[in-house]
Amino acid sequence: MTVVIAIHCIVVEIDTKVLRQGEFKLKGKKPEEVAFTFWKQIKRESSLELQLQKVLCEGEEITGLVRKLEEL
């Protein structure tokens, strides 16, 4: 199954909102796990500090679930 994940974040140093989205295959994983992996990739690619604002999967907000994974 393929889903569209959209991650809204803020670049802290310049107070700018950024949207990154992509289409991903779940491959037996939960949407929040795939979104968390995408969020880690976004942070790795950025040289600036990013702050997570909102995560959507197929239009459904899953921000809380991704934040829980980030706390682990």
Secondary structure, DSSP 8 states (H G I E B T S, - for coil): -EEEEEEEEEEGGGTEEEEEEEEEE-TT--HHHHHHHHHHHHHHH-SS-EEEEEEEETTEE-HHHHHHHHH-
